[in-house]
Amino acid sequence: MLAFIGRSFIQKIVTLFFVSVISFLIIHLAPGEPSQIDPMNPKFTPEMVERFRAAFHLDEPLYVQYLYFYKDLFTGKTFSWKDNRPVLGKIWERFLNSLSLFIVGTILTWTLSFPIGIRSAINRGHAFDRSTTFLAYLLISIPGFFFAYLLIISVVSYFHVPVIGMVTFGLEGSSAIRSVMDRVWHLFIPSVLGATGGVAVLSRYVRSQMLEVEGQDYVRTAKAKGLPNDQVYYKHALRNALLPFVTMFGMILPGLIGGSVIIESIFAWPGMGRMAYEAILARDYPVILTVNFFSAVLVLAGTFISDLLYTVVDPRIKL
């Protein structure tokens, strides 16, 4: 186990290095100079451009810029070009906002998908299977932004409550209980929206995997022994169908950054995805590079967690 962890850690550090180099090169291959942040601003004189380039080492060769950038990043000296705030502090603030959406949406997705998918596989061809299949393909087909607007219109029209933002305007001085409930309400609607597509897709995968293992010899043997259906499906069949979902579970971590751009933009939720999108529009290179770097860290961490979970799901797999 320790040898595997050490070997995997070294491999992922090397991978992360190459990802950081490629990301840095791609950013600087984009059209235009990084110093051309606001070329239409008459106050942005050539002298200011030169001072800007010198302050951020943009007059140095690319490899020197790379070393300076990651040195400043790991020492907390990297600042956003848009608002001159520390990049790590800015990302941490948005990360906490996205984390709540991510946790609630993930819990809803994974707790609803498996019961729906398993029951659809058990009752294949019956009314429940047909209705969930139709609903799943309907949710997959509807664009997320369109469904979001339908949900907002329905909730506001029926409940007459605001759903945009993290808190309701004017409740800043309210009691603690009312503030918490207001925050929960604003969190619930975008989380449900983010979970609908995930439930639709994941439940189809669960159904197909359960149908695949249902015809295996060990499942037929368990049924022939007279074991209860719940034990056959949930203990024997489901455990052997979990391997593909271990991979999927490990890859949900990058969703903390890029998986909710549309939702955060529509609901005016100040999260990581919206910040990354705004940084791209503003050509805020330090924020873009830092977000890319942490996205790579989350991907590598997710694959590492998947490797460890394989041995829990299937003891035959050796690290």
Secondary structure in CASP SS format (residue, H / E / C, confidence):
PFRMAT SS
TARGET T0000
AUTHOR 0000-0000-0000
METHOD secondary structure of the structure
MODEL  1
M C 1.00
L H 1.00
A H 1.00
F H 1.00
I H 1.00
G H 1.00
R H 1.00
S H 1.00
F H 1.00
I H 1.00
Q H 1.00
K H 1.00
I H 1.00
V H 1.00
T H 1.00
L H 1.00
F H 1.00
F H 1.00
V H 1.00
S H 1.00
V H 1.00
I H 1.00
S H 1.00
F H 1.00
L H 1.00
I H 1.00
I H 1.00
H H 1.00
L H 1.00
A C 1.00
P C 1.00
G C 1.00
E C 1.00
P C 1.00
S C 1.00
Q C 1.00
I C 1.00
D C 1.00
P C 1.00
M C 1.00
N C 1.00
P C 1.00
K C 1.00
F C 1.00
T C 1.00
P H 1.00
E H 1.00
M H 1.00
V H 1.00
E H 1.00
R H 1.00
F H 1.00
R H 1.00
A H 1.00
A H 1.00
F C 1.00
H C 1.00
L C 1.00
D C 1.00
E C 1.00
P C 1.00
L H 1.00
Y H 1.00
V H 1.00
Q H 1.00
Y H 1.00
L H 1.00
Y H 1.00
F H 1.00
Y H 1.00
K H 1.00
D H 1.00
L H 1.00
F H 1.00
T C 1.00
G C 1.00
K C 1.00
T C 1.00
F E 1.00
S C 1.00
W C 1.00
K C 1.00
D C 1.00
N C 1.00
R C 1.00
P E 1.00
V H 1.00
L H 1.00
G H 1.00
K H 1.00
I H 1.00
W H 1.00
E H 1.00
R H 1.00
F H 1.00
L H 1.00
N H 1.00
S H 1.00
L H 1.00
S H 1.00
L H 1.00
F H 1.00
I H 1.00
V H 1.00
G H 1.00
T H 1.00
I H 1.00
L H 1.00
T H 1.00
W H 1.00
T H 1.00
L H 1.00
S H 1.00
F H 1.00
P H 1.00
I H 1.00
G H 1.00
I H 1.00
R H 1.00
S H 1.00
A H 1.00
I H 1.00
N C 1.00
R C 1.00
G C 1.00
H C 1.00
A H 1.00
F H 1.00
D H 1.00
R H 1.00
S H 1.00
T H 1.00
T H 1.00
F H 1.00
L H 1.00
A H 1.00
Y H 1.00
L H 1.00
L H 1.00
I H 1.00
S H 1.00
I C 1.00
P C 1.00
G H 1.00
F H 1.00
F H 1.00
F H 1.00
A H 1.00
Y H 1.00
L H 1.00
L H 1.00
I H 1.00
I H 1.00
S H 1.00
V H 1.00
V H 1.00
S H 1.00
Y H 1.00
F H 1.00
H C 1.00
V C 1.00
P C 1.00
V C 1.00
I C 1.00
G C 1.00
M C 1.00
V C 1.00
T C 1.00
F C 1.00
G C 1.00
L C 1.00
E C 1.00
G C 1.00
S C 1.00
S C 1.00
A H 1.00
I H 1.00
R H 1.00
S H 1.00
V H 1.00
M H 1.00
D H 1.00
R H 1.00
V H 1.00
W H 1.00
H H 1.00
L H 1.00
F H 1.00
I H 1.00
P H 1.00
S H 1.00
V H 1.00
L H 1.00
G H 1.00
A H 1.00
T H 1.00
G H 1.00
G H 1.00
V H 1.00
A H 1.00
V H 1.00
L H 1.00
S H 1.00
R H 1.00
Y H 1.00
V H 1.00
R H 1.00
S H 1.00
Q H 1.00
M H 1.00
L H 1.00
E H 1.00
V H 1.00
E H 1.00
G C 1.00
Q C 1.00
D H 1.00
Y H 1.00
V H 1.00
R H 1.00
T H 1.00
A H 1.00
K H 1.00
A H 1.00
K C 1.00
G C 1.00
L C 1.00
P C 1.00
N H 1.00
D H 1.00
Q H 1.00
V H 1.00
Y H 1.00
Y H 1.00
K H 1.00
H H 1.00
A H 1.00
L H 1.00
R H 1.00
N H 1.00
A C 1.00
L C 1.00
L H 1.00
P H 1.00
F H 1.00
V H 1.00
T H 1.00
M H 1.00
F H 1.00
G H 1.00
M C 1.00
I C 1.00
L C 1.00
P C 1.00
G H 1.00
L H 1.00
I H 1.00
G H 1.00
G C 1.00
S C 1.00
V H 1.00
I H 1.00
I H 1.00
E H 1.00
S H 1.00
I H 1.00
F C 1.00
A C 1.00
W C 1.00
P C 1.00
G C 1.00
M H 1.00
G H 1.00
R H 1.00
M H 1.00
A H 1.00
Y H 1.00
E H 1.00
A H 1.00
I H 1.00
L H 1.00
A H 1.00
R C 1.00
D C 1.00
Y H 1.00
P H 1.00
V H 1.00
I H 1.00
L H 1.00
T H 1.00
V H 1.00
N H 1.00
F H 1.00
F H 1.00
S H 1.00
A H 1.00
V H 1.00
L H 1.00
V H 1.00
L H 1.00
A H 1.00
G H 1.00
T H 1.00
F H 1.00
I H 1.00
S H 1.00
D H 1.00
L H 1.00
L H 1.00
Y H 1.00
T H 1.00
V H 1.00
V H 1.00
D C 1.00
P C 1.00
R C 1.00
I C 1.00
K C 1.00
L C 1.00
END
